[in-house]
Amino acid sequence: MAMTQQDSLQKIKAAHPVDADLFGDMGAVAAHLCDDLSNSFVGRQFEFMEMGKYQAIAHSGQLSEVNRIYWREMLFRIYWAAALNLARHQRWQAACVRAYTTPANLLSFAASLRGLLEGAQDAWYSLNPVPLALGQNKSLIESALSGTMNDKASASPELEDRLIHFVYGRKIAKPERDLAPESHIAMDPKDYRDAISPPIRGEFKKLYDELCGICHPTAFSLTFLWEGEGGLVRIKAREDESHIRRLCDQYREAIAYALRLSVTMSALCLKALNWFSLAQTRCAEIERWNFDDVPAWRKAEAAALGSLVN
């Protein structure tokens, strides 16, 4: 993901030097994109129709109105999820940067990076299908929003469930599971990780397992604090910075991939929403960003053009 000119990357890295130092070019770009967009999210609000009222309209046979309401609220959900994810990611990444600032704190860094990874997996699961789905259904959605789609009811239940899952998914006790919608039940972290492409999944697991070992109150959360030889045990001086750097260097590819799963995918969702004439979900700021080098965006754009042709 890059700005339109190469020198823009250098300016971004200069504005976010620690992000670039820890996480490379993608770290600086992710931080800058979140800063660039986050203010536009504040105060944005969406009103969803009460289910009983929606069902009454559906039962009355007003198909054009049913489709208009449904797809309007689907676009609301996409913006809502993408904005929330960027706001959450921004905080996790900022926490990593603060933990690296002197005096560095390995425990704080590991906990924050683990949260960033889990958030990235969660976001990928729910948002990954969005840009392509919007591209493939662009003409249909535009027709629904304009109130001219009156020949059949249109819905995307799987995409809807994933977006609902992103906002409402949580651990639910077994006695309550029968009462809760499936989309509200959070999966295990490994289930979200399994949705990631296999080539990087192994590195994700290695990094995640190491971070868990540091975060949990076990021997692994203590080993960086002491050393021993024979019967001698010695408490070590503070070396948190070197341990943080080792993690970032060893898992640089996995971390950069996590940033793309989270930040790039959210940005693509916002960019795709600008295809539609719905004021509440427009994001003018995202148009300053160019995603032509991102395969998922090229695929979504091609699908959108095909949708218009068809």
C-alpha positions, 0 to 999 in steps of 0.5 A, spaced: 500 500 500 503 506 498 501 513 496 501 516 489 508 518 489 515 515 492 517 521 496 510 521 500 513 514 503 519 518 506 515 523 509 510 518 512 516 514 515 519 521 517 512 523 521 512 516 524 519 514 525 518 509 531 513 505 527 517 505 521 523 502 526 519 497 529 515 495 523 518 497 517 515 501 511 508 498 512 508 500 520 509 507 518 504 507 512 499 504 517 500 509 523 499 515 518 493 512 514 489 511 521 491 518 523 489 521 516 482 517 517 480 517 524 478 524 525 473 523 520 469 517 524 468 521 530 460 523 530 458 519 524 452 516 526 447 510 523 440 509 525 437 502 524 430 500 523 427 496 528 426 489 526 418 489 527 417 495 522 422 492 517 418 486 517 411 489 517 414 493 510 416 486 508 410 483 509 406 488 505 410 486 499 414 493 498 420 490 495 423 496 493 423 499 500 425 492 503 431 492 498 433 500 499 433 499 507 436 492 507 442 495 503 442 502 506 443 498 513 448 493 510 453 499 507 452 502 514 455 496 517 461 496 513 463 503 514 461 501 522 466 495 522 471 498 518 472 505 522 471 501 529 477 496 526 482 502 524 480 506 531 482 499 535 488 498 531 490 505 532 490 504 539 494 497 539 499 500 534 500 506 538 501 502 545 506 498 541 510 504 540 509 507 547 512 500 550 518 501 545 519 508 548 525 509 553 524 505 558 522 500 554 517 495 557 517 488 553 511 485 557 507 491 555 509 491 548 508 483 547 501 484 550 499 490 545 502 486 539 498 480 541 492 484 541 494 487 534 495 480 532 488 478 534 485 484 532 487 483 525 485 476 525 478 478 527 478 484 522 480 479 516 475 474 518 469 479 517 472 484 512 475 480 507 469 478 503 467 486 503 470 489 497 469 483 492 462 483 494 461 490 493 464 490 486 460 484 484 454 487 486 455 494 485 449 495 480 444 491 484 446 495 490 445 502 486 439 499 484 436 497 491 439 504 494 435 508 488 429 504 490 428 501 483 429 494 485 422 491 485 422 485 482 425 480 488 428 481 495 435 481 495 440 479 501 447 477 503 446 473 509 453 470 510 456 477 509 451 480 514 452 475 519 460 476 518 459 484 519 454 483 525 459 478 528 465 483 528 461 488 532 457 483 537 461 477 537 463 475 544 464 469 549 458 466 551 457 461 556 454 455 554 447 455 558 446 462 554 448 459 547 441 456 545 439 463 546 444 467 542 444 468 535 450 464 532 453 471 529 454 473 536 458 467 538 466 469 538 470 463 535 477 461 538 483 465 536 485 459 532 479 459 528 480 466 526 487 464 524 485 458 520 482 463 515 488 466 513 492 464 507 496 458 509 503 460 507 503 466 513 499 462 518 505 458 521 509 464 522 503 467 525 502 461 530 509 462 532 509 469 533 502 468 537 505 463 541 511 466 543 507 473 545 502 468 549 508 465 553 511 472 555 504 475 557 502 469 561 505 469 568 509 463 566 517 461 566 517 465 559 515 471 562 521 471 567 526 468 563 529 475 560 529 478 567 535 473 569 540 468 567 544 462 571 550 458 570 551 452 574 548 454 581 549 461 580 543 465 579 543 473 577 538 478 576 539 482 569 539 489 567 534 492 563 534 489 556 527 490 554 529 494 548 533 488 545 528 483 546 523 487 543 527 489 537 529 481 536 521 480 536 520 485 530 526 483 526 525 475 527 517 476 525 517 482 521 514 479 515 508 476 519 507 483 523 507 486 516 502 481 514 498 483 520 498 490 518 495 489 511 490 484 514 487 489 519 489 496 516 489 495 508 483 491 508 479 496 512 481 502 508 479 498 502 472 497 505 472 504 506 474 506 498 469 501 496 463 504 499 465 511 495 462 507 489 455 508 492 451 515 493 450 514 500 452 520 504 453 517 511 458 512 508 462 516 504 469 517 506 473 523 502 479 522 506 480 515 503 481 518 496 487 521 498 490 514 498 492 509 492 491 502 492 492 500 485 498 495 487 493 491 492 491 485 488 484 485 492 483 492 490 484 490 483 480 484 483 474 488 487 475 494 481 474 489 476 468 486 479 465 493 479 466 494 472 463 487 470 457 489 474 456 495 470 457 492 464 452 486 466 
